[in-house]
């Protein structure tokens, strides 16, 4: 349970509070991420991750930063909120909160938009893969939407090198390995195309159905452990024969040797081909925003009150 307490910059309007700390509104185009406490280890990891990510030309499907300093990260403001917020608002649950069974989805996203989202997500993860890294925390809460409903990958404190031991993630965005893994049974294994495509498959299931795998069913008070066990035994929800479900099936069974192969297949989906593609922010615009943010820092904006 998140403990809420006085935020460090009371002069600013709070947009959200998350795992990394506070998110403030600077203006209609800019937000500021600030750690809850100075020298926060996870916040430092995200700063280090952006040092890696932004050495190259930007990926249009990864959230860029305007300015990074030890005390905070200035970033674009994405008006569409998170994918988690978007889809949760379209669900009716058996009880308040996020733990109840989903009994109704009152609205489904257009299938072409869903196809573009799957392509954008796969492309972002494949871009990281080309650098030798995984995101390590792929989930709807870490995907945001801009004003044109383009999907952007955010929150990189779990960025990890391919081949390192996986810390796992909440089910269904990570799978505890089963008997097929031999000595690694019961663990999450190592970060690889397998771990990332599994999460992408579950996200693709979510955006096509409006709920997570098995979230429309109830297995009683042990619902969570039951779902974890089903995934471990590869007892996945039934899928259909369409192109998206074929991708989901391949993701869950780890059939893509590299995420790049998944991204190439996702690009063939109708929505990925026919809807407008995302573009990275203009470099001159980013420089102007960076200068504006630096002026705010110089004026003492990040001094804790």
C-alpha positions as CSV (number, residue, x, y, z in Angstrom):
1,X,0.0,0.0,0.0
2,X,1.4,3.4,-1.0
3,X,1.9,5.8,1.9
4,X,0.9,9.3,1.0
5,X,2.5,12.3,2.8
6,X,3.5,15.8,2.2
7,X,5.0,16.3,-1.2
8,X,8.4,18.0,-1.6
9,X,7.4,20.9,-3.9
10,X,4.1,22.4,-2.5
11,X,4.2,25.3,-4.9
12,X,3.5,23.0,-7.8
13,X,0.3,21.3,-8.9
14,X,0.4,17.5,-8.4
15,X,-0.6,15.3,-11.3
16,X,0.1,11.9,-9.8
17,X,2.1,10.0,-7.2
18,X,3.8,6.7,-8.4
19,X,6.6,4.3,-7.7
20,X,9.3,6.8,-8.5
21,X,7.8,9.7,-6.5
22,X,5.8,12.8,-7.5
23,X,4.7,14.0,-10.9
24,X,4.0,17.7,-11.2
25,X,2.4,19.9,-13.8
26,X,4.8,22.6,-15.1
27,X,2.5,23.8,-17.9
28,X,0.2,22.3,-20.6
29,X,3.2,20.7,-22.4
30,X,5.6,19.7,-19.6
31,X,5.6,17.6,-16.4
32,X,8.2,17.1,-13.7
33,X,9.1,13.8,-12.0
34,X,10.7,14.2,-8.6
35,X,11.8,11.5,-6.2
36,X,9.9,11.2,-3.0
37,X,13.1,11.4,-1.1
38,X,16.5,12.9,-2.2
39,X,19.0,10.4,-3.6
40,X,16.3,7.8,-4.2
41,X,18.0,4.7,-5.7
42,X,15.2,3.9,-8.2
43,X,15.1,7.4,-9.4
44,X,18.9,7.4,-9.9
45,X,18.4,4.2,-12.0
46,X,15.9,6.0,-14.2
47,X,18.4,8.8,-14.7
48,X,21.0,6.3,-15.7
49,X,18.6,4.6,-18.0
50,X,17.9,7.8,-19.8
51,X,21.6,8.4,-20.2
52,X,21.6,5.2,-22.2
53,X,18.4,5.7,-24.1
54,X,19.1,9.2,-25.2
55,X,22.6,8.6,-26.5
56,X,21.0,7.8,-29.9
57,X,18.4,9.4,-32.1
58,X,15.0,9.1,-30.2
59,X,12.6,6.3,-30.7
60,X,9.2,7.8,-31.5
61,X,7.5,5.2,-29.2
62,X,9.6,6.0,-26.1
63,X,8.8,9.0,-23.9
64,X,11.6,11.6,-24.3
65,X,13.0,13.9,-21.6
66,X,13.6,17.6,-21.9
67,X,16.0,18.0,-19.0
68,X,17.4,15.6,-16.4
69,X,19.1,16.7,-13.2
70,X,19.7,14.7,-10.0
71,X,16.6,16.3,-8.4
72,X,14.1,15.7,-11.2
73,X,13.3,14.9,-14.8
74,X,11.3,17.3,-17.0
75,X,9.3,15.4,-19.6
76,X,6.5,16.0,-22.2
77,X,3.0,15.9,-20.8
78,X,0.9,13.1,-22.4
79,X,-2.7,14.2,-22.3
80,X,-4.2,10.8,-22.8
81,X,-3.0,9.5,-19.4
82,X,-1.8,5.9,-18.9
83,X,-3.2,2.9,-20.8
84,X,-4.2,1.5,-17.4
85,X,-6.3,4.6,-16.6
86,X,-7.9,4.5,-20.1
87,X,-9.0,0.8,-19.9
88,X,-10.0,0.8,-16.2
89,X,-12.5,3.6,-16.9
90,X,-14.2,1.3,-19.4
91,X,-14.7,-1.6,-16.9
92,X,-17.5,-2.5,-14.5
93,X,-16.2,-4.6,-11.6
94,X,-18.0,-6.8,-9.1
95,X,-16.6,-4.5,-6.3
96,X,-14.9,-1.1,-6.1
97,X,-11.2,-0.8,-6.8
98,X,-9.0,-2.8,-9.1
99,X,-9.3,-6.2,-7.4
100,X,-12.9,-7.1,-8.3
101,X,-13.9,-9.4,-11.2
102,X,-14.6,-7.5,-14.4
103,X,-18.2,-8.2,-15.1
104,X,-18.7,-5.8,-18.1
105,X,-16.6,-3.8,-20.5
106,X,-18.7,-0.7,-21.5
107,X,-16.5,0.3,-24.4
108,X,-13.9,-1.4,-26.6
109,X,-11.2,0.5,-28.4
110,X,-11.3,0.5,-32.3
111,X,-9.4,-2.6,-33.5
112,X,-7.2,-0.5,-35.8
113,X,-6.1,1.6,-32.9
114,X,-5.4,-1.5,-30.9
115,X,-3.3,-2.9,-33.8
116,X,-1.3,0.4,-33.9
117,X,-0.7,0.2,-30.1
118,X,0.6,-3.4,-30.4
119,X,3.0,-2.3,-33.2
120,X,4.1,0.8,-31.3
121,X,4.8,-1.2,-28.1
122,X,6.6,-3.9,-29.9
123,X,8.7,-1.4,-31.8
124,X,9.7,0.4,-28.6
125,X,10.8,-2.9,-26.9
126,X,12.7,-4.0,-30.1
127,X,14.5,-0.6,-30.1
128,X,15.7,-1.3,-26.5
129,X,16.6,-4.8,-27.5
130,X,18.9,-3.5,-30.3
131,X,20.8,-1.6,-27.5
132,X,21.1,-4.9,-25.5
133,X,18.5,-4.0,-22.9
134,X,15.0,-4.9,-21.7
135,X,12.5,-2.5,-20.2
136,X,11.9,-5.0,-17.3
137,X,8.5,-3.6,-16.2
138,X,6.2,-3.8,-19.2
139,X,2.7,-3.2,-17.9
140,X,-0.3,-0.9,-18.7
141,X,0.7,1.6,-16.0
142,X,4.0,2.2,-17.8
143,X,2.3,3.0,-21.2
144,X,1.0,6.5,-21.8
145,X,-1.0,8.0,-24.7
146,X,-0.5,11.3,-26.3
147,X,-3.3,13.6,-27.7
148,X,-3.3,11.6,-30.9
149,X,-3.6,8.2,-29.1
150,X,0.0,7.2,-29.9
151,X,1.4,4.9,-27.3
152,X,4.6,5.7,-25.5
153,X,6.8,3.6,-23.2
154,X,7.7,5.3,-19.9
155,X,9.4,4.5,-16.5
156,X,12.8,3.0,-17.0
157,X,14.0,2.3,-13.4
158,X,14.0,-1.4,-14.2
159,X,16.0,-1.2,-17.4
160,X,18.3,-4.2,-17.4
161,X,20.8,-5.9,-19.7
162,X,19.6,-8.9,-21.7
163,X,20.8,-12.0,-20.0
164,X,20.7,-10.8,-16.4
165,X,18.5,-12.4,-13.8
166,X,14.9,-11.3,-14.1
167,X,13.2,-9.7,-11.0
168,X,9.8,-10.7,-12.5
169,X,6.7,-8.6,-12.6
170,X,3.1,-9.0,-11.5
171,X,1.1,-11.7,-13.2
172,X,0.0,-11.6,-16.1
173,X,3.0,-9.5,-17.3
174,X,5.5,-12.0,-16.2
175,X,5.4,-15.8,-15.9
176,X,6.9,-18.0,-13.3
177,X,8.7,-20.7,-15.3
178,X,7.2,-24.2,-15.3
179,X,8.6,-27.8,-15.8
180,X,9.9,-26.9,-19.3
181,X,12.6,-24.7,-17.7
182,X,14.4,-27.5,-15.8
183,X,16.5,-26.1,-13.0
184,X,15.0,-22.7,-13.5
185,X,11.5,-23.9,-12.7
186,X,9.8,-21.6,-10.1
187,X,11.9,-18.6,-11.1
188,X,11.5,-15.9,-13.7
189,X,14.6,-16.9,-15.5
190,X,16.8,-14.3,-17.2
191,X,15.7,-11.1,-19.1
192,X,15.4,-11.9,-22.8
193,X,13.1,-11.8,-25.7
194,X,11.0,-14.4,-23.8
195,X,10.3,-12.2,-20.9
196,X,9.4,-9.1,-23.0
197,X,7.3,-10.8,-25.5
198,X,5.3,-12.5,-22.8
199,X,4.4,-9.1,-21.3
200,X,3.5,-7.8,-24.8
201,X,1.2,-10.8,-25.3
202,X,-0.7,-10.1,-22.1
203,X,-1.0,-6.4,-22.9
204,X,-2.3,-7.3,-26.4
205,X,-4.9,-9.5,-24.7
206,X,-5.9,-6.7,-22.4
207,X,-6.4,-4.1,-25.2
208,X,-8.4,-6.5,-27.3
209,X,-10.7,-7.7,-24.5
210,X,-10.7,-4.8,-22.1
211,X,-9.6,-6.9,-19.2
212,X,-6.5,-8.9,-18.2
213,X,-6.3,-12.7,-18.7
214,X,-8.8,-14.4,-16.3
215,X,-9.9,-11.0,-14.9
216,X,-13.4,-11.7,-16.1
217,X,-13.5,-14.9,-14.0
218,X,-13.4,-15.5,-10.3
219,X,-11.5,-18.3,-8.6
220,X,-12.4,-17.3,-5.1
221,X,-10.1,-15.9,-2.4
222,X,-7.1,-17.6,-4.1
223,X,-7.8,-16.0,-7.5
224,X,-4.3,-14.5,-7.8
225,X,-2.3,-17.6,-6.9
226,X,-4.6,-19.7,-9.2
227,X,-3.9,-17.4,-12.1
228,X,-0.1,-17.5,-11.4
229,X,-0.3,-21.3,-11.4
230,X,-2.3,-21.5,-14.6
231,X,0.2,-19.4,-16.4
232,X,3.1,-21.4,-15.0
233,X,1.5,-24.6,-16.4
234,X,0.8,-22.7,-19.7
235,X,-3.0,-23.0,-19.2
236,X,-3.7,-19.8,-21.0
237,X,-7.1,-18.3,-21.8
238,X,-8.7,-19.5,-25.0
239,X,-7.7,-17.5,-28.1
240,X,-9.3,-17.0,-31.5
241,X,-7.8,-17.3,-35.0
242,X,-7.4,-13.6,-35.8
243,X,-4.0,-12.0,-36.5
244,X,-3.7,-10.4,-33.1
245,X,-4.5,-13.6,-31.2
246,X,-2.0,-15.4,-33.3
247,X,0.6,-12.9,-32.1
248,X,-0.6,-13.3,-28.5
249,X,-0.3,-17.1,-28.7
250,X,3.3,-16.8,-30.1
251,X,4.2,-14.3,-27.4
252,X,2.9,-16.5,-24.6
253,X,4.7,-19.5,-25.9
254,X,7.9,-17.6,-26.5
255,X,8.1,-18.3,-30.2
256,X,9.9,-15.1,-31.3
257,X,13.6,-15.5,-31.1
258,X,13.9,-11.7,-30.9
259,X,11.4,-9.0,-30.2
260,X,12.5,-7.5,-33.5
261,X,10.7,-10.4,-35.2
262,X,7.5,-9.6,-33.2
263,X,7.8,-5.9,-34.2
264,X,8.1,-6.8,-37.8
265,X,5.0,-9.0,-37.7
266,X,3.0,-6.3,-35.8
267,X,3.9,-3.7,-38.5
268,X,1.8,-5.8,-40.9
269,X,-1.4,-5.4,-38.9
270,X,-3.9,-3.1,-40.7
271,X,-4.0,-0.4,-38.0
272,X,-0.2,-0.3,-38.0
273,X,-0.1,0.2,-41.7
274,X,-3.0,2.5,-42.3
275,X,-3.2,4.8,-39.2
276,X,-0.7,7.7,-38.9
277,X,2.6,6.8,-37.4
278,X,4.2,8.5,-34.4
279,X,7.1,10.8,-34.8
280,X,9.8,11.9,-32.3
281,X,9.6,15.4,-31.0
282,X,11.4,18.0,-33.1
283,X,15.0,18.6,-31.8
284,X,14.6,22.4,-31.9
285,X,11.4,22.2,-29.9
286,X,13.1,19.9,-27.3
287,X,16.1,22.4,-27.1
288,X,13.7,25.3,-26.4
289,X,11.9,23.3,-23.7
290,X,15.2,22.2,-22.2
291,X,16.3,25.9,-22.0
292,X,12.9,26.8,-20.4
293,X,13.3,24.0,-17.8
294,X,16.9,24.9,-17.0
295,X,15.8,28.5,-16.3
296,X,13.2,27.1,-13.8
297,X,15.9,25.0,-12.1
298,X,18.3,28.0,-12.0
299,X,15.5,30.0,-10.3
300,X,15.2,27.4,-7.5
301,X,12.2,25.5,-8.6
302,X,13.6,22.2,-7.3
303,X,14.4,23.5,-3.8
304,X,12.4,21.4,-1.4
305,X,10.0,23.4,0.8
